[in-house]
Amino acid sequence: MDFTIEKIDASGKARAGVITTSRGPVKTPVFMPVATRAAVRALAMRDIEELGFEMILSNTYHLYIRPGTEILASAGGLHAFMNYRRPILTDSGGYQVFSLSDLCRVRDEGVEFRSHLDGSSHFFSPEKVLDIQKVIGSDIMMVLDECTEYPAGRDRVEKAVRRTVDWATASYNYWRRGFDAGTQGLFAIIQGGVHPELRMECADALTGMDFSGFAIGGLSVGETRAEYRDVTEYTAGLLPHGKPRYMMGVGSPMEILHAVGCGIDMFDCVMPTRIARNGTLFTSRGRVNIKSSAYARDDGPLDPDCGCHVCRSYTKSYLRHIFRAGEISSLIYNTYHNLYFMKGLMDEIRRSIYNDKFPDIYKKWNNHYGGTGN
């Protein structure tokens, strides 16, 4: 894979570029819908292609647990298995190992855990995580890292940073020996909690290796908005200029805009689709809680400025009705709309960078989401 920066906004650090993969280009800044188990909940893959997304994210842990590497290998990899032709990024599954497993023992050589499905015992080493992603056939792979909980004491975070660096080093060497770096890129992950000096220590160690890109991990796990923003800005400044920068697990409009303003290129999050299934919808004028009785007799569109088929075809009254009735179509329509919004937002951000108008776009969306967009 390759990365080209095409434009930096004249007012600051926001940048537009292209990640070139063997399965096609990905224009940045980019938001990746999350297909955790090889499916974006409530949508078909043709919906994702129709919406125009150029890359999605799937999860190594969940695909390893089910359907398993044998089935994925037999299918010819995840792209063939799910009939999806565009690039896929897979996270390492480390976060899920630490958060889902009832029993998790971390050792210097990896992590032992039990499946959240049947309690069976498994072990992830840095090398095994890459072997799984090789079978998956992801275009961008992530290293195994240790993400600490929030809050966590400095000693706990410091140990996690050192283990993250050791695992990333092992991953890098294994990748260079046995993978086609042009077909499967590998990103390192910067950890360090809310401690700037630990973020710097981690970044100094990892940016000395020629990874395909670098991610900021360990945020959006409970820290305050101010902490999140401070750490994002600080850590982004530690990363190489010519490599893609990926903010993991962030999907609210204003936090994406803030991170783009810090020079971040890539985002993923389940939040836009999750809140859609719970009846909360993004619009050009702010969030809408479609469950509200205020929409019981509202014959207007969800968002009069939105061009998606949901807004063109259905009223807020109808969308409220099918949600309250528990109809599956409600989950489909709400999810489609929120992802249409996210794709449009990223396209608008990208255009604003080319036109040196990013501050104007930030101000526009801050008027609608500045107080409630998280």
RARALIN-V170053 format. One line per field, one symbol per residue. phi: phi as a letter, one per 40 degrees, with the letter a starting at -180 (. if undefined). psi: psi as a letter, one per 30 degrees, with the letter a starting at -180 (. if undefined). A space follows every 50 residues. Layout:
phi = ???
psi = ???
This chain:
phi = .bbbccabdccabcbbaacbbcbhcbcbcbbbccbdbgacdgbccccccc cgcbabbbbcdccccachcccccccghcdccbfbbccbbbccgcccdccb ccbbbcbccibcabcccbgccabbbdcccccccccdgccbbbccbbcccb cbcddccccccccdcccccccdcccccbbccccbcbbcbcbifbbdccdc dccdccccbcccabbbbgbfbhcccccdcccdcccdcccdccbcbbccgb acdccccccdccgcbbaaacddccccccgbbcbcbhcbccccccbdbccc cdacccccccccbbccccccdccccgccdccccccdcccccccccccccc cccccfbddccdcdccccbdcbcb
psi = llkkkfkkkffbfkkkakkjlfglljklkkkjkjiehgkjkfllffeeee fgkfklklkeeeeeekflfeeeeefgleeeeghkflkkkklffeeeefff kejjjklefakklkkfegglklkjleeeeeeefeeegkeklklkljkllk lkleeeeeeeeeeeeeeeeeeeeeeeegljffejlkklkjagbgjeeeee eeeeeeffkilflkljlglhgflleeeeeeeeeeeefflkegkkkkjkgk gkeeeeeeeeffgkfkllkfeeeefefggkkklfgakkjffkffgegjgl lejfgkglfeffflleeeeeefeffgkefeeeeeeeeeeeeeeeeeeeee eeeeghgeeeeeeefeeegefgg.
